[in-house]
Amino acid sequence: MEKIVSLCKRRGFIFQSSGIYGGINGCWDFGPLGVELKRNLKNDWWYVFVSQREDMVGLDASIIMHPSVWVASGHVEQFHDMLVDCKECRHRFRADHLEGDRCPDCGGELTEPRAFNSMLKTSLGVSDDTAVHTYLRPETCQSIFVDFKEIYSSSRVKIPFGIAQIGKSFRNEVNPRNFIFRSREFEQMEIEFFCKEEEEEKWFDHWRECIWQWYLDIGLHESKLRWLEHPKESLAHYSKRTIDVEYDFPFGWGELQGLANRGTFDLTAHGTHSGKDLSYFDPESKERFIPTVIEPSAGADRACLAVLCDAYDEDEVDGEKRVVMRLHPRLAPIKAGVFPLVKKDGLADLAMGLEKKLRKRFATFYDQGGAIGRRYRRMDEIGTPFCITVDYDTKENGTVTVRERDSMKQERIPMDEVGAFLDKHCGPERVDA
Ligand code: ATP
């Protein structure tokens, strides 16, 4: 894990927020490469689960919502973590994360557990007496329920259908840790899929398969993934059934995403609290009912972390250690490095021209500094899948070499086919499309 954290900092993937002030616990910044990686990941998720499906629509709702939302959803009452403090070293822990009944840091005695609401409070309005006190959302899904009627009456969707949203969520985690795994500000990628109660199992199984396939498609090793079923007695207040996808991180298995059957809990609760009818009218059966909700709920940061951990590798090239990020080409922040073999004899101009043309459609990087091997290594370390080199033959016959990161094999292709080549390997379409 240390190696991954240090590579992320060194190459500008991810670093601590507000570093020059000593950092702030549980908040992280995605630098130039990290933002590309995360954006590729979110775009791929959206492409697969929204754009490519006829039964899905999207939403981008506000982070700050009416305070009553959080009363209706049960968060004010129930969104608690149980805290314990060590009486000796004063370190604080989440009771459900502890294995024994002593402090894991110094072995000291612990206090009795106390409930602590993990929503982040905020106020809207300039003066204290008129300000509205509310929260930064701890999950993105509540706006989907609150906007359910607005969406289904304006977009001609029919049950079964789903609404997807990607956005920031905030939780005042007692103990943020494991790099970006548990942060206080993070991004979720959530789907609420509305169906008839009698079809809940069918849709639950459908989403289980789709989710699993997506993690494989973004390149995670299947041996590092597993499902975990939540026992009935530990289900959240809204859930009829929850299973999690877990990933085998260097610090142990951790939740990547949940899949829950939320039943009719949320629409019923918001209907009751708002006094608005949130039922659905089925034009075919002429029935009115509250739909059942199947919720695949993923974290963009945890998915990024899994992708980084999965991709990190070290091997040996010509007797030297090589650090290589075996990122899926679709997710790689930079798709191709473009190099002239040497700067002179017009090769630099040719390579720059090619890079400028490719840049219109792909994230590329022009590099003419140092030996070609060093340039390859710099690209390998950040997961760039292809390096394209312009050499003397390019001037003769218009071909370039394409060197592939993992196999390090090189092939010559015509310069004007490089765009189509990158499209095939790095574009959003699945191979069988
Ligand atoms: P945990 O048990 O790890 O605290 P959770 O079960 O409370 O997580 P959910 O409420 O199911 O998490 O949230 C859905 C997804 O949002 C999680 O699977 C995870 O990917 C992401 N997520 C939740 N909390 C955090 C966090 N503090 N930091 C980063 N991602 C998070």
Residues whose N, C-alpha, C, O or C-beta is under 5 A from the ligand:
A	BS01	ATP	E173 I180 F181 R182 S183 F186 Q188 E255 L256 Q257 G258 S297 A298 G299 D301 R302
